[in-house]
Amino acid sequence: MSVDRVPGRRQRAWPVLAASALAFVILIGLGTWQVQRLHWKEGLLATIRERMAMPPVELVPALKADPGLAKQEYRPVRVEGTFEHRFERHFLATYDGEPGFYVYTPLKLDDGDWLFVNRGFVPDGRQDPATRPQGQVSGRVAVTGLLRVELTGKPSSFVPDNETDKNIFFWKDLHAMAASSGLPAGAHVLPLFVDADKTPNPGGLPVGGVTIVDLPNNHLQYAITWYGLAAALVGVVFVWLRRRSQPAV
């Protein structure tokens, strides 16, 4: 019985090792990126919790003093004006598992500007204001709620296009809402939304306080997965090298 070392065996190992090293670096990089995303997401969630705990600020004077307020998502605000219910827009939604719509109603402010307020949820079949006349409050009102930023585009290609002619919105396109609502020509609409709080509306509809703070934070799991794959790759390469080091008989 004799030992036979295959010619060129060691040389042929280098491409495998080089590819494995590249894959290892990529996996470690992906894991590290997820750790960075984890820290960013935790910071963002902490900021949101801090904002939501703040007392409401008077929206109009606060915006004039600091236009950057329009980008402070989930900031509690208070605003006064008059609802124009005939211009309301309907955003397809669910609440407690029930299908229906969020009612976005333009609020006319004292300075002539307009603000779209998400007054809350109505079940499917109750989007027609005639089915909930008590909730169509008239006169001057004060609304307290959370500031929501204006979207710059459709959230995803999977989201359907808004059916403005049917008053059905699948994403919050402020310009489309304003253009299709029938607001007076030249009406200036503030570049933000306000989600009304849970203060009950007459007749019980719309149901306010429907804001959902849904920011998934799975970055730790993703980081563990990428680092785990990197460790597994090291183990596989180690076993492979051990087997190659055994002489062929």
C-alpha positions as CSV (number, residue, x, y, z in Angstrom):
1,M,0.0,0.0,0.0
2,S,1.4,3.4,-1.0
3,V,0.6,7.0,-0.3
4,D,-0.5,8.9,-3.4
5,R,-0.5,12.7,-3.2
6,V,-2.6,14.2,-6.0
7,P,-0.6,16.7,-8.1
8,G,-1.8,20.2,-8.0
9,R,-4.2,19.5,-5.1
10,R,-2.9,22.3,-3.0
11,Q,-3.0,24.8,-5.9
12,R,-6.6,23.9,-6.6
13,A,-7.6,24.8,-3.0
14,W,-6.8,28.5,-3.5
15,P,-9.8,29.4,-5.6
16,V,-12.1,27.8,-3.0
17,L,-10.3,29.6,-0.1
18,A,-10.4,32.9,-1.9
19,A,-14.2,32.5,-2.6
20,S,-14.8,31.5,1.0
21,A,-12.9,34.5,2.3
22,L,-14.9,36.8,0.1
23,A,-18.1,35.2,1.2
24,F,-17.0,35.5,4.9
25,V,-16.2,39.2,4.5
26,I,-19.6,39.8,2.9
27,L,-21.5,37.9,5.6
28,I,-19.6,39.8,8.3
29,G,-20.4,43.1,6.6
30,L,-24.1,42.3,6.3
31,G,-24.2,41.4,10.0
32,T,-22.4,44.6,11.0
33,W,-24.8,46.6,8.8
34,Q,-27.7,45.0,10.7
35,V,-26.1,45.9,14.0
36,Q,-25.8,49.5,12.8
37,R,-29.4,49.4,11.6
38,L,-30.4,48.0,15.1
39,H,-28.8,51.0,16.8
40,W,-30.5,53.4,14.4
41,K,-33.9,51.8,14.9
42,E,-33.6,51.8,18.7
43,G,-32.7,55.5,18.5
44,L,-35.7,56.2,16.3
45,L,-38.1,54.3,18.5
46,A,-36.7,56.2,21.6
47,T,-37.3,59.5,19.7
48,I,-40.9,58.6,18.9
49,R,-41.6,57.6,22.5
50,E,-40.1,60.8,23.7
51,R,-42.1,62.9,21.2
52,M,-45.4,61.1,21.9
53,A,-44.9,61.9,25.6
54,M,-44.6,65.6,25.0
55,P,-47.6,68.0,25.7
56,P,-49.4,69.1,22.5
57,V,-48.0,72.2,20.9
58,E,-50.2,74.8,19.1
59,L,-49.6,73.8,15.5
60,V,-50.0,77.0,13.5
61,P,-47.8,79.3,15.6
62,A,-45.3,76.5,16.1
63,L,-45.0,75.9,12.4
64,K,-44.5,79.6,11.8
65,A,-41.7,79.7,14.4
66,D,-40.2,76.4,13.1
67,P,-41.2,75.1,9.7
68,G,-39.1,71.9,10.5
69,L,-41.9,70.9,12.9
70,A,-43.8,69.5,9.8
71,K,-41.2,66.7,9.7
72,Q,-41.5,65.7,13.4
73,E,-43.5,62.5,13.0
74,Y,-45.8,61.6,15.9
75,R,-45.4,65.0,17.6
76,P,-48.6,65.9,19.6
77,V,-50.2,69.0,18.3
78,R,-53.4,71.1,18.8
79,V,-55.2,73.1,16.1
80,E,-58.4,75.0,15.8
81,G,-60.6,75.6,12.7
82,T,-63.8,74.5,11.0
83,F,-64.3,71.1,9.3
84,E,-65.6,71.1,5.7
85,H,-67.1,67.6,5.7
86,R,-68.3,67.8,2.1
87,F,-64.6,67.5,1.1
88,E,-63.7,64.5,3.2
89,R,-61.5,61.7,1.6
90,H,-61.6,58.0,2.5
91,F,-58.5,55.9,3.1
92,L,-59.0,52.1,3.0
93,A,-58.1,50.7,6.4
94,T,-59.0,48.2,9.1
95,Y,-59.7,48.7,12.8
96,D,-59.8,45.9,15.3
97,G,-60.0,43.5,12.4
98,E,-63.0,45.3,10.8
99,P,-62.7,46.6,7.3
100,G,-63.6,50.2,6.6
101,F,-62.0,53.6,6.0
102,Y,-60.2,56.4,7.8
103,V,-61.9,59.7,7.2
104,Y,-59.6,62.5,6.2
105,T,-61.5,65.8,6.5
106,P,-60.1,69.3,5.6
107,L,-60.0,71.7,8.5
108,K,-60.1,75.3,7.5
109,L,-57.8,77.4,9.7
110,D,-58.2,80.9,10.8
111,D,-55.5,82.2,8.4
112,G,-57.3,80.6,5.4
113,D,-55.0,77.6,5.1
114,W,-56.3,74.0,5.1
115,L,-55.2,70.9,7.0
116,F,-56.3,67.4,6.4
117,V,-57.2,65.7,9.7
118,N,-57.6,61.9,10.0
119,R,-60.7,62.0,12.2
120,G,-60.7,58.2,12.6
121,F,-62.3,55.0,11.4
122,V,-65.7,54.2,10.0
123,P,-66.8,50.7,9.1
124,D,-67.4,49.7,5.5
125,G,-70.8,51.0,4.5
126,R,-70.6,54.0,6.7
127,Q,-68.3,56.1,4.6
128,D,-71.2,58.1,3.3
129,P,-71.6,61.0,5.7
130,A,-75.4,60.7,5.5
131,T,-75.1,57.5,7.5
132,R,-73.4,59.3,10.4
133,P,-74.9,62.8,10.6
134,Q,-74.2,63.2,14.3
135,G,-70.4,63.0,13.6
136,Q,-70.5,65.8,11.1
137,V,-69.7,68.4,13.7
138,S,-70.2,72.0,12.7
139,G,-68.7,75.3,13.9
140,R,-65.3,75.9,15.3
141,V,-63.6,72.9,16.8
142,A,-60.3,72.2,18.5
143,V,-58.4,69.0,17.4
144,T,-55.7,67.4,19.4
145,G,-53.7,64.6,17.8
146,L,-50.4,63.4,16.3
147,L,-48.6,65.1,13.5
148,R,-48.0,62.8,10.5
149,V,-45.6,63.7,7.7
150,E,-46.5,64.1,4.1
151,L,-45.5,61.1,1.9
152,T,-43.2,61.9,-1.0
153,G,-44.4,58.9,-3.0
154,K,-46.2,55.6,-3.1
155,P,-44.8,53.5,-0.2
156,S,-44.4,50.4,-2.4
157,S,-45.0,49.2,-6.0
158,F,-47.4,46.6,-4.5
159,V,-49.7,49.3,-3.2
160,P,-52.6,49.9,-5.6
161,D,-53.1,53.3,-7.3
162,N,-55.5,55.6,-5.5
163,E,-59.0,55.6,-7.1
164,T,-59.7,59.3,-6.7
165,D,-62.8,59.2,-8.8
166,K,-64.3,56.8,-6.3
167,N,-62.9,58.5,-3.3
168,I,-60.9,55.5,-2.3
169,F,-57.2,56.0,-1.2
170,F,-54.7,53.2,-0.7
171,W,-51.9,55.5,0.3
172,K,-51.9,59.0,1.7
173,D,-51.2,61.2,-1.4
174,L,-51.9,64.6,0.0
175,H,-51.8,66.3,-3.4
176,A,-54.3,63.8,-4.8
177,M,-56.5,64.2,-1.7
178,A,-56.5,68.0,-2.1
179,A,-57.0,68.0,-5.8
180,S,-59.9,65.5,-5.8
181,S,-61.7,66.8,-2.8
182,G,-63.2,69.9,-4.3
183,L,-61.3,72.5,-2.2
184,P,-61.5,76.0,-3.5
185,A,-59.1,76.9,-6.3
186,G,-55.8,78.1,-5.0
187,A,-56.4,76.6,-1.5
188,H,-53.1,76.3,0.4
189,V,-52.9,72.9,2.2
190,L,-50.4,72.5,4.9
191,P,-47.8,69.8,4.0
192,L,-48.7,67.4,6.7
193,F,-51.6,65.4,8.3
194,V,-52.9,65.3,11.9
195,D,-54.3,62.0,13.3
196,A,-57.0,63.0,15.8
197,D,-56.8,61.5,19.3
198,K,-59.4,59.3,21.0
199,T,-61.7,62.1,22.0
200,P,-65.2,60.6,21.1
201,N,-67.1,62.1,18.2
202,P,-70.9,62.6,18.5
203,G,-72.6,59.5,17.5
204,G,-69.5,57.4,18.0
205,L,-68.2,57.8,14.4
206,P,-65.5,58.3,13.3
207,V,-63.5,56.4,16.0
208,G,-60.5,58.5,16.7
209,G,-57.1,57.5,18.0
210,V,-56.3,55.1,15.3
211,T,-52.6,55.9,14.8
212,I,-50.5,52.8,14.6
213,V,-46.8,53.0,15.4
214,D,-45.6,50.0,13.6
215,L,-41.8,50.0,13.1
216,P,-40.6,46.4,13.0
217,N,-37.3,45.9,14.7
218,N,-35.9,42.6,13.6
219,H,-32.3,43.7,13.0
220,L,-30.9,41.8,15.9
221,Q,-32.3,38.5,14.4
222,Y,-30.9,39.4,11.0
223,A,-27.5,40.2,12.5
224,I,-27.4,36.9,14.3
225,T,-28.4,35.1,11.1
226,W,-25.6,36.7,9.0
227,Y,-23.0,36.2,11.7
228,G,-24.2,32.6,12.2
229,L,-23.8,31.9,8.5
230,A,-20.3,33.4,8.6
231,A,-19.4,31.0,11.5
232,A,-20.9,28.1,9.7
233,L,-18.8,28.9,6.6
234,V,-15.7,28.9,8.7
235,G,-16.6,25.5,10.1
236,V,-17.3,24.0,6.7
237,V,-14.0,25.3,5.3
238,F,-12.1,24.0,8.3
239,V,-13.6,20.5,7.9
240,W,-12.9,20.6,4.2
241,L,-9.2,21.5,4.8
242,R,-8.9,18.8,7.4
243,R,-10.1,16.2,5.0
244,R,-7.8,17.5,2.3
245,S,-4.9,17.2,4.5
246,Q,-5.4,13.5,4.9
247,P,-3.2,11.5,2.5
248,A,-5.0,9.6,-0.3
249,V,-4.3,5.8,0.1
